Amino acid sequence: MEADSCSIGTLIKTDDPELVRRSARPEGTIVDVNGIKIGGKEIVIMAGPCAVETEEQLSETAKSVRAGGASLLRGGAFKPRTSPYSFQGLGKEGLEMLERARNETGLSVVSEVMDTRQVETVARYVDMLQIGSRNMQNFPLLKEAGRTSKPILLKRGMMATIDEYLHAAEYLLSQGNTQVVLCERGIRTFESSTRYTLDLNAIPVLKQRTHLPVIVDPSHGTGVRSLVPTMAKASLAAGADGLLMEVHYRPEEALCDGSQSLYPEEFGMMMGDLRKIAEAVGRSIHVL
């Protein structure tokens, strides 16, 4: 029988960037964040508020996601916002709060860096650097972050093709940092019923084209709280190595992205379902 011209094997491209291509490390890369292995059999959950707002907000949310089964605490100290008048984050004060939350809960911390001048400071406080969607092609930032020894979470640009995404990852690896995790977080399309269109196709495509771990952010991918659990489960079924989700102890009071942030009790209920999905695909959720 003649091979299907659209067979899945044709997705592997021989001209992918040299360092990120699957053939450079066929066995796959395992990214180690303080002993938490991303890219192996265990699925890693990262959760927390969009932005660090107050000591109470961060502490209460961190404790709830820890109890629910998260291994890493996410929280933005520096926030790239569309409007210059929106909450921009607490900066170094927010980083200090994240450090205290880590000491209190035992959760490792991932937080965004936006500028080359911030890299050294942010790296002192966090366990994993995040480069957000809007900075995916900030090449000086990619180079600077790539020179650190910190694991890096690279989000896909909201209007980036997978080819462009892989070239952005290549910038990081070309500077010597091989501890890179890719994050699909939704792309802009003509569809307006959700904030973005979560591209679940990207999970198997990236898994075939690169050796780097792939996680999914269903919070930004949908922008709708009620849709997050469903798309989180779908992401695991499609082969994601982890999830990055927004949880807030009082979403109605959040200074940003409250409409897509889960309540702690919703997060806990969802985690029960995620464990079943993980088991169904022969994996498990990492527990601290």
C-alpha positions in Angstrom: 0.0 0.0 0.0 1.3 3.4 -0.9 2.3 5.5 2.2 0.0 8.3 3.2 1.6 11.6 2.2 0.3 13.1 5.4 1.7 10.3 7.7 3.1 11.4 11.0 6.6 10.5 10.0 6.7 13.4 7.6 6.5 15.8 10.5 10.2 15.2 11.4 12.3 17.7 9.5 15.9 17.1 8.7 16.6 20.8 8.6 15.5 21.6 12.2 18.1 23.6 14.2 21.1 21.5 14.9 21.0 21.4 18.7 17.3 21.0 19.4 16.5 18.5 16.7 15.4 15.1 17.9 18.3 13.3 16.3 20.8 15.3 18.4 19.5 13.3 21.5 17.1 10.5 20.4 16.6 9.4 24.0 15.2 12.8 24.9 16.4 15.4 27.4 15.5 15.3 31.1 15.5 18.7 32.7 16.3 18.7 36.4 14.9 21.4 38.7 16.1 20.7 42.2 15.7 17.0 41.7 12.3 17.3 39.9 12.8 15.6 36.5 10.8 17.0 33.6 10.7 14.9 30.5 10.7 11.4 32.1 7.9 9.1 33.0 6.6 11.4 35.7 4.4 14.4 34.8 5.3 17.6 36.6 2.7 20.2 37.7 3.6 23.9 38.1 0.9 26.1 39.6 0.4 29.4 41.3 -0.9 32.9 40.7 -0.3 34.9 37.5 1.4 37.6 39.6 2.8 37.9 43.1 0.5 40.5 44.8 0.8 40.2 48.6 2.4 38.0 51.2 -0.9 36.5 52.2 -2.0 35.8 48.6 1.2 34.0 47.7 1.5 32.1 50.9 -2.1 30.8 50.9 -2.0 29.9 47.2 1.4 28.2 47.5 0.2 26.1 50.4 -3.0 25.1 48.5 -1.2 24.0 45.3 1.4 22.1 47.3 -1.4 20.3 49.1 -3.1 19.6 45.7 0.0 18.0 44.1 2.0 20.7 42.4 5.8 20.4 42.5 6.7 23.9 41.3 5.3 27.3 42.3 4.7 29.8 39.5 4.3 33.5 40.1 5.3 36.6 38.2 7.4 39.3 39.9 7.9 41.1 36.6 4.8 41.2 34.4 4.6 42.1 30.7 1.2 43.8 30.3 -0.5 45.0 27.1 -1.4 48.3 28.8 1.3 50.4 30.6 -1.3 51.2 33.2 -1.9 47.6 34.2 -0.2 46.0 37.2 3.4 45.4 36.2 4.4 43.2 39.2 6.3 43.9 42.4 9.8 43.3 41.0 12.4 42.4 43.5 9.9 42.5 46.4 7.9 39.8 44.5 11.1 37.7 44.1 11.7 37.9 47.9 8.1 36.8 48.5 8.7 33.8 46.2 11.8 32.9 48.0 9.9 32.9 51.3 7.1 30.8 49.9 9.7 28.3 48.7 11.2 28.1 52.1 7.7 27.7 53.6 6.3 25.0 51.3 9.3 23.3 49.8 8.1 24.1 46.3 10.7 25.0 43.7 10.0 28.4 42.0 9.6 29.4 38.4 9.2 33.1 37.5 9.5 35.2 34.4 12.4 37.3 33.3 11.7 40.1 30.8 15.0 42.0 30.3 18.7 41.2 30.0 19.3 43.4 33.0 17.0 41.3 35.1 18.5 37.9 34.4 21.2 37.8 37.1 18.8 39.1 39.8 15.9 36.8 39.0 18.3 33.8 38.7 19.4 34.5 42.3 15.9 34.0 43.6 14.3 31.3 41.5 14.9 27.8 40.5 13.7 28.1 36.9 13.7 31.1 34.6 10.6 31.6 32.4 10.8 33.4 29.1 7.3 34.4 28.2 5.4 34.5 25.0 6.0 38.1 24.2 9.8 37.6 24.6 10.2 34.4 22.7 12.1 36.2 20.0 13.9 38.7 22.3 17.2 37.3 21.0 19.5 39.3 23.4 17.4 38.0 26.3 17.6 34.4 25.0 21.4 34.7 24.7 21.7 36.1 28.2 19.5 33.5 29.8 21.2 30.8 27.8 24.5 31.7 29.5 23.1 30.9 33.0 23.0 27.5 34.6 19.4 27.8 35.5 16.7 25.6 33.8 14.6 27.6 31.4 10.9 27.4 30.6 10.4 28.9 27.1 6.9 29.7 26.1 5.8 29.7 22.5 5.0 33.1 21.0 1.3 33.8 20.5 1.9 34.3 16.8 4.9 32.0 16.3 5.2 29.0 14.1 6.8 25.8 15.4 9.8 26.5 13.2 10.2 29.9 14.8 9.8 28.4 18.2 12.5 25.8 17.7 14.9 28.5 16.5 14.2 30.4 19.6 15.1 27.3 21.7 18.2 26.9 19.6 19.4 30.4 20.8 19.3 29.1 24.4 21.1 25.8 23.6 23.7 27.6 21.5 24.8 29.5 24.6 25.5 26.3 26.5 22.3 25.8 28.4 20.7 22.4 27.6 18.1 22.5 30.4 15.3 23.9 28.4 11.5 23.0 28.7 9.1 24.1 25.9 5.6 25.4 26.8 2.7 25.5 24.4 0.4 28.3 25.6 -2.0 28.9 22.8 -1.8 30.9 19.6 -3.8 33.7 18.0 -6.3 32.6 15.4 -9.6 34.0 14.1 -11.5 32.2 16.9 -12.7 34.6 19.5 -14.6 32.4 21.9 -11.5 31.7 23.9 -8.5 34.0 24.7 -6.2 32.0 22.5 -6.4 28.7 20.6 -4.6 26.0 22.5 -2.6 24.1 19.9 -2.6 20.5 21.1 -1.2 19.5 17.7 2.0 21.1 18.9 2.6 18.5 21.6 3.2 15.5 19.3 4.8 17.6 16.6 7.4 19.0 19.0 7.9 15.6 20.6 8.9 14.3 17.2 11.0 17.2 16.1 12.9 18.0 19.3 14.4 16.1 22.3 13.3 18.8 24.7 10.5 18.3 27.2 7.1 19.8 26.3 4.5 21.1 28.8 1.2 23.0 28.3 -0.3 26.1 29.8 -4.1 25.6 29.5 -4.8 28.7 31.6 -3.5 31.1 28.9 -4.4 28.7 26.2 -8.1 29.2 27.0 -8.4 32.2 29.2 -11.5 30.7 30.7 -11.5 29.0 34.1 -14.1 26.4 33.3 -12.1 25.2 30.3 -8.8 24.7 32.1 -9.4 21.3 33.6 -10.7 19.8 30.3 -7.7 21.1 28.3 -5.3 20.1 31.0 -6.6 16.5 30.8 -6.4 16.6 27.0 -2.8 17.8 27.2 -1.7 14.9 29.2 -3.6 12.5 26.9 -1.7 14.1 24.0 1.7 13.4 25.6 2.6 16.6 27.6 5.4 16.2 30.1 3.8 18.7 32.5 1.3 21.5 33.0 1.7 25.2 34.0 -1.6 26.5 35.5 -2.8 29.6 37.3 -4.3 29.2 40.7 -5.3 32.1 43.0 -6.8 31.8 46.5 -9.3 34.6 45.5 -9.5 34.9 41.7 -12.2 37.5 41.9 -9.6 39.8 43.6 -6.7 39.0 41.3 -4.8 41.9 39.8 -4.4 40.0 36.6 -5.9 37.0 34.8 -8.4 36.2 37.5 -10.9 34.9 35.0 -8.6 32.1 34.0 -7.3 31.3 37.5 -8.6 28.2 39.3 -9.9 28.3 42.9 -7.7 26.0 45.1 -10.6 23.6 45.5 -11.0 23.4 41.7 -7.3 22.7 41.4 -7.5 19.9 43.9 -10.5 18.3 42.2 -8.8 18.5 38.8 -5.6 16.9 40.1 -7.6 13.8 41.0 -8.7 13.5 37.3 -5.2 14.2 36.1 -3.8 11.3 38.1 -6.3 9.0 36.3 -5.3 10.3 32.9 -1.6 9.9 33.7 -2.1 6.3 34.8 -4.1 5.6 31.6 -1.2 6.7 29.4 1.4 4.8 31.5 2.7 7.7 33.5 2.3 9.2 37.0 2.2 12.7 38.5 5.3 13.7 40.3 4.9 14.1 44.1 7.2 15.9 46.5 
